[in-house]
């Protein structure tokens, strides 16, 4: 599992794309994006899932 920790005010697509690229590059299938905002922690699980017979 890859855990990416951020501290940005507004969630953007960029950290999600970055985590997805980390998953693809390492072959790890599960990741967790944790973003600490001023008042709370936002947690987004991500799973890399290729259709059978397809790889990177």
Biopython code that builds the backbone (N, CA, C, O; Angstrom):
import numpy as np
from Bio.PDB.StructureBuilder import StructureBuilder

atoms = [
    (1, "UNK", "N", (0.842, -1.173, 0.000)),
    (1, "UNK", "CA", (0.000, 0.000, 0.000)),
    (1, "UNK", "C", (0.890, 1.240, 0.000)),
    (1, "UNK", "O", (1.880, 1.323, 0.727)),
    (2, "UNK", "N", (0.509, 2.189, -0.831)),
    (2, "UNK", "CA", (1.172, 3.490, -0.853)),
    (2, "UNK", "C", (0.262, 4.480, -0.144)),
    (2, "UNK", "O", (-0.932, 4.552, -0.434)),
    (3, "UNK", "N", (0.823, 5.237, 0.780)),
    (3, "UNK", "CA", (0.069, 6.280, 1.469)),
    (3, "UNK", "C", (0.699, 7.612, 1.096)),
    (3, "UNK", "O", (1.877, 7.853, 1.360)),
    (4, "UNK", "N", (-0.099, 8.470, 0.481)),
    (4, "UNK", "CA", (0.376, 9.807, 0.118)),
    (4, "UNK", "C", (-0.315, 10.809, 1.024)),
    (4, "UNK", "O", (-1.542, 10.833, 1.125)),
    (5, "UNK", "N", (0.484, 11.634, 1.679)),
    (5, "UNK", "CA", (-0.047, 12.606, 2.627)),
    (5, "UNK", "C", (0.161, 14.004, 2.072)),
    (5, "UNK", "O", (1.265, 14.377, 1.676)),
    (6, "UNK", "N", (-0.920, 14.769, 2.053)),
    (6, "UNK", "CA", (-0.892, 16.148, 1.548)),
    (6, "UNK", "C", (-1.469, 17.076, 2.610)),
    (6, "UNK", "O", (-2.138, 16.635, 3.545)),
    (7, "UNK", "N", (-1.201, 18.352, 2.450)),
    (7, "UNK", "CA", (-1.799, 19.382, 3.305)),
    (7, "UNK", "C", (-2.120, 20.572, 2.416)),
    (7, "UNK", "O", (-1.417, 21.583, 2.427)),
    (8, "UNK", "N", (-3.197, 20.433, 1.643)),
    (8, "UNK", "CA", (-3.615, 21.502, 0.735)),
    (8, "UNK", "C", (-5.046, 21.904, 1.067)),
    (8, "UNK", "O", (-5.845, 21.078, 1.507)),
    (9, "UNK", "N", (-5.360, 23.168, 0.855)),
    (9, "UNK", "CA", (-6.677, 23.692, 1.218)),
    (9, "UNK", "C", (-7.790, 23.114, 0.352)),
    (9, "UNK", "O", (-8.866, 22.801, 0.860)),
    (10, "UNK", "N", (-7.547, 22.969, -0.943)),
    (10, "UNK", "CA", (-8.583, 22.483, -1.857)),
    (10, "UNK", "C", (-8.079, 21.241, -2.566)),
    (10, "UNK", "O", (-6.997, 21.242, -3.153)),
    (11, "UNK", "N", (-8.872, 20.184, -2.508)),
    (11, "UNK", "CA", (-8.506, 18.943, -3.184)),
    (11, "UNK", "C", (-8.559, 19.151, -4.692)),
    (11, "UNK", "O", (-9.564, 19.616, -5.229)),
    (12, "UNK", "N", (-7.486, 18.809, -5.360)),
    (12, "UNK", "CA", (-7.415, 18.920, -6.811)),
    (12, "UNK", "C", (-7.243, 17.528, -7.395)),
    (12, "UNK", "O", (-6.985, 16.571, -6.665)),
    (13, "UNK", "N", (-7.385, 17.416, -8.693)),
    (13, "UNK", "CA", (-7.204, 16.125, -9.358)),
    (13, "UNK", "C", (-5.735, 15.725, -9.408)),
    (13, "UNK", "O", (-5.426, 14.540, -9.539)),
    (14, "UNK", "N", (-4.831, 16.682, -9.307)),
    (14, "UNK", "CA", (-3.402, 16.399, -9.438)),
    (14, "UNK", "C", (-2.890, 15.386, -8.416)),
    (14, "UNK", "O", (-2.214, 14.440, -8.820)),
    (15, "UNK", "N", (-3.172, 15.525, -7.107)),
    (15, "UNK", "CA", (-2.687, 14.508, -6.165)),
    (15, "UNK", "C", (-3.246, 13.121, -6.456)),
    (15, "UNK", "O", (-2.551, 12.123, -6.259)),
    (16, "UNK", "N", (-4.499, 13.043, -6.924)),
    (16, "UNK", "CA", (-5.077, 11.745, -7.265)),
    (16, "UNK", "C", (-4.352, 11.134, -8.456)),
    (16, "UNK", "O", (-4.054, 9.939, -8.458)),
    (17, "UNK", "N", (-4.069, 11.942, -9.461)),
    (17, "UNK", "CA", (-3.344, 11.457, -10.637)),
    (17, "UNK", "C", (-1.930, 11.044, -10.250)),
    (17, "UNK", "O", (-1.405, 10.058, -10.767)),
    (18, "UNK", "N", (-1.318, 11.792, -9.346)),
    (18, "UNK", "CA", (0.036, 11.473, -8.900)),
    (18, "UNK", "C", (0.052, 10.122, -8.185)),
    (18, "UNK", "O", (0.935, 9.303, -8.437)),
    (19, "UNK", "N", (-0.908, 9.883, -7.303)),
    (19, "UNK", "CA", (-0.974, 8.601, -6.608)),
    (19, "UNK", "C", (-1.232, 7.472, -7.598)),
    (19, "UNK", "O", (-0.633, 6.403, -7.478)),
    (20, "UNK", "N", (-2.101, 7.686, -8.561)),
    (20, "UNK", "CA", (-2.367, 6.675, -9.579)),
    (20, "UNK", "C", (-1.093, 6.341, -10.358)),
    (20, "UNK", "O", (-0.837, 5.174, -10.656)),
    (21, "UNK", "N", (-0.306, 7.345, -10.685)),
    (21, "UNK", "CA", (0.968, 7.107, -11.373)),
    (21, "UNK", "C", (1.937, 6.324, -10.496)),
    (21, "UNK", "O", (2.649, 5.453, -10.995)),
    (22, "UNK", "N", (1.976, 6.620, -9.195)),
    (22, "UNK", "CA", (2.823, 5.850, -8.274)),
    (22, "UNK", "C", (2.400, 4.388, -8.262)),
    (22, "UNK", "O", (3.247, 3.495, -8.282)),
    (23, "UNK", "N", (1.092, 4.140, -8.231)),
    (23, "UNK", "CA", (0.593, 2.768, -8.222)),
    (23, "UNK", "C", (0.984, 2.038, -9.501)),
    (23, "UNK", "O", (1.438, 0.894, -9.455)),
    (24, "UNK", "N", (0.808, 2.697, -10.635)),
    (24, "UNK", "CA", (1.168, 2.084, -11.917)),
    (24, "UNK", "C", (2.661, 1.801, -12.000)),
    (24, "UNK", "O", (3.066, 0.737, -12.468)),
    (25, "UNK", "N", (3.475, 2.738, -11.552)),
    (25, "UNK", "CA", (4.930, 2.595, -11.666)),
    (25, "UNK", "C", (5.474, 1.482, -10.780)),
    (25, "UNK", "O", (6.450, 0.823, -11.141)),
    (26, "UNK", "N", (4.858, 1.268, -9.630)),
    (26, "UNK", "CA", (5.365, 0.271, -8.693)),
    (26, "UNK", "C", (4.675, -1.078, -8.812)),
    (26, "UNK", "O", (5.201, -2.088, -8.343)),
    (27, "UNK", "N", (3.500, -1.103, -9.436)),
    (27, "UNK", "CA", (2.742, -2.347, -9.512)),
    (27, "UNK", "C", (1.936, -2.619, -8.251)),
    (27, "UNK", "O", (1.272, -3.649, -8.143)),
    (28, "UNK", "N", (1.995, -1.698, -7.300)),
    (28, "UNK", "CA", (1.195, -1.824, -6.083)),
    (28, "UNK", "C", (-0.243, -1.468, -6.441)),
    (28, "UNK", "O", (-0.480, -0.519, -7.189)),
    (29, "UNK", "N", (-1.199, -2.218, -5.914)),
    (29, "UNK", "CA", (-2.587, -2.038, -6.347)),
    (29, "UNK", "C", (-3.430, -1.158, -5.433)),
    (29, "UNK", "O", (-4.505, -0.716, -5.838)),
    (30, "UNK", "N", (-2.978, -0.895, -4.224)),
    (30, "UNK", "CA", (-3.796, -0.155, -3.265)),
    (30, "UNK", "C", (-3.047, 1.072, -2.771)),
    (30, "UNK", "O", (-1.869, 1.002, -2.419)),
    (31, "UNK", "N", (-3.753, 2.195, -2.753)),
    (31, "UNK", "CA", (-3.168, 3.434, -2.256)),
    (31, "UNK", "C", (-4.179, 4.205, -1.435)),
    (31, "UNK", "O", (-5.386, 3.983, -1.528)),
    (32, "UNK", "N", (-3.664, 5.107, -0.637)),
    (32, "UNK", "CA", (-4.502, 5.936, 0.213)),
    (32, "UNK", "C", (-4.002, 7.362, 0.111)),
    (32, "UNK", "O", (-2.832, 7.640, 0.373)),
    (33, "UNK", "N", (-4.888, 8.261, -0.269)),
    (33, "UNK", "CA", (-4.553, 9.678, -0.356)),
    (33, "UNK", "C", (-5.158, 10.361, 0.864)),
    (33, "UNK", "O", (-6.375, 10.368, 1.043)),
    (34, "UNK", "N", (-4.298, 10.934, 1.699)),
    (34, "UNK", "CA", (-4.745, 11.604, 2.918)),
    (34, "UNK", "C", (-4.407, 13.079, 2.783)),
    (34, "UNK", "O", (-3.250, 13.449, 2.582)),
    (35, "UNK", "N", (-5.435, 13.919, 2.895)),
    (35, "UNK", "CA", (-5.239, 15.362, 2.792)),
    (35, "UNK", "C", (-5.698, 16.006, 4.096)),
    (35, "UNK", "O", (-6.862, 15.902, 4.484)),
    (36, "UNK", "N", (-4.759, 16.674, 4.763)),
    (36, "UNK", "CA", (-5.088, 17.370, 5.998)),
    (36, "UNK", "C", (-5.438, 18.809, 5.667)),
    (36, "UNK", "O", (-4.592, 19.576, 5.208)),
    (37, "UNK", "N", (-6.691, 19.168, 5.904)),
    (37, "UNK", "CA", (-7.132, 20.548, 5.725)),
    (37, "UNK", "C", (-7.149, 21.211, 7.097)),
    (37, "UNK", "O", (-6.722, 20.619, 8.088)),
    (38, "UNK", "N", (-7.634, 22.414, 7.144)),
    (38, "UNK", "CA", (-7.633, 23.156, 8.411)),
    (38, "UNK", "C", (-8.443, 22.446, 9.496)),
    (38, "UNK", "O", (-8.018, 22.388, 10.650)),
    (39, "UNK", "N", (-9.603, 21.909, 9.130)),
    (39, "UNK", "CA", (-10.511, 21.361, 10.139)),
    (39, "UNK", "C", (-10.632, 19.845, 10.163)),
    (39, "UNK", "O", (-11.187, 19.293, 11.114)),
    (40, "UNK", "N", (-10.130, 19.159, 9.146)),
    (40, "UNK", "CA", (-10.353, 17.717, 9.089)),
    (40, "UNK", "C", (-9.324, 17.046, 8.188)),
    (40, "UNK", "O", (-8.541, 17.696, 7.495)),
    (41, "UNK", "N", (-9.360, 15.727, 8.229)),
    (41, "UNK", "CA", (-8.542, 14.925, 7.323)),
    (41, "UNK", "C", (-9.475, 14.286, 6.300)),
    (41, "UNK", "O", (-10.470, 13.660, 6.667)),
    (42, "UNK", "N", (-9.154, 14.442, 5.019)),
    (42, "UNK", "CA", (-9.922, 13.811, 3.951)),
    (42, "UNK", "C", (-9.138, 12.590, 3.493)),
    (42, "UNK", "O", (-7.953, 12.687, 3.173)),
    (43, "UNK", "N", (-9.800, 11.452, 3.463)),
    (43, "UNK", "CA", (-9.137, 10.199, 3.109)),
    (43, "UNK", "C", (-9.814, 9.618, 1.880)),
    (43, "UNK", "O", (-11.031, 9.432, 1.858)),
    (44, "UNK", "N", (-9.012, 9.331, 0.849)),
    (44, "UNK", "CA", (-9.547, 8.770, -0.389)),
    (44, "UNK", "C", (-8.760, 7.503, -0.731)),
    (44, "UNK", "O", (-7.583, 7.585, -1.083)),
    (45, "UNK", "N", (-9.396, 6.338, -0.631)),
    (45, "UNK", "CA", (-8.722, 5.111, -1.048)),
    (45, "UNK", "C", (-8.722, 5.002, -2.572)),
    (45, "UNK", "O", (-9.663, 5.437, -3.236)),
    (46, "UNK", "N", (-7.672, 4.424, -3.106)),
    (46, "UNK", "CA", (-7.588, 4.199, -4.553)),
    (46, "UNK", "C", (-7.110, 2.773, -4.789)),
    (46, "UNK", "O", (-6.218, 2.280, -4.099)),
    (47, "UNK", "N", (-7.719, 2.117, -5.778)),
    (47, "UNK", "CA", (-7.345, 0.752, -6.134)),
    (47, "UNK", "C", (-7.032, 0.720, -7.615)),
    (47, "UNK", "O", (-7.835, 1.149, -8.444)),
    (48, "UNK", "N", (-5.863, 0.210, -7.938)),
    (48, "UNK", "CA", (-5.456, 0.048, -9.329)),
    (48, "UNK", "C", (-5.916, -1.333, -9.770)),
    (48, "UNK", "O", (-5.467, -2.343, -9.228)),
    (49, "UNK", "N", (-6.801, -1.380, -10.743)),
    (49, "UNK", "CA", (-7.377, -2.650, -11.167)),
    (49, "UNK", "C", (-7.362, -2.723, -12.682)),
    (49, "UNK", "O", (-8.065, -1.969, -13.355)),
    (50, "UNK", "N", (-6.563, -3.626, -13.214)),
    (50, "UNK", "CA", (-6.514, -3.827, -14.654)),
    (50, "UNK", "C", (-7.441, -4.976, -15.028)),
    (50, "UNK", "O", (-7.527, -5.958, -14.290)),
    (51, "UNK", "N", (-8.139, -4.875, -16.159)),
    (51, "UNK", "CA", (-8.925, -6.019, -16.637)),
    (51, "UNK", "C", (-8.006, -7.221, -16.849)),
    (51, "UNK", "O", (-6.826, -7.058, -17.161)),
    (52, "UNK", "N", (-8.543, -8.409, -16.682)),
    (52, "UNK", "CA", (-7.735, -9.618, -16.812)),
    (52, "UNK", "C", (-7.054, -9.677, -18.177)),
    (52, "UNK", "O", (-7.666, -9.401, -19.209)),
    (53, "UNK", "N", (-5.779, -10.044, -18.156)),
    (53, "UNK", "CA", (-5.024, -10.150, -19.393)),
    (53, "UNK", "C", (-4.364, -8.857, -19.825)),
    (53, "UNK", "O", (-3.631, -8.844, -20.814)),
    (54, "UNK", "N", (-4.607, -7.773, -19.110)),
    (54, "UNK", "CA", (-3.991, -6.492, -19.471)),
    (54, "UNK", "C", (-3.071, -6.066, -18.344)),
    (54, "UNK", "O", (-3.379, -6.256, -17.167)),
    (55, "UNK", "N", (-1.967, -5.502, -18.705)),
    (55, "UNK", "CA", (-1.021, -5.018, -17.706)),
    (55, "UNK", "C", (-0.805, -3.542, -17.861)),
    (55, "UNK", "O", (-1.654, -2.816, -18.378)),
    (56, "UNK", "N", (0.347, -3.111, -17.403)),
    (56, "UNK", "CA", (0.687, -1.700, -17.521)),
    (56, "UNK", "C", (0.867, -1.373, -18.966)),
    (56, "UNK", "O", (1.160, -0.227, -19.308)),
]
sb = StructureBuilder()
sb.init_structure("model")
sb.init_model(0)
sb.init_chain("A")
sb.init_seg("    ")
for serial, (resi, resn, name, xyz) in enumerate(atoms, 1):
    if name == "N":
        sb.init_residue(resn, " ", resi, " ")
    sb.init_atom(name, np.array(xyz, "f"), 0.0, 1.0, " ", f" {name:<3s}", serial, name[0])
structure = sb.get_structure()
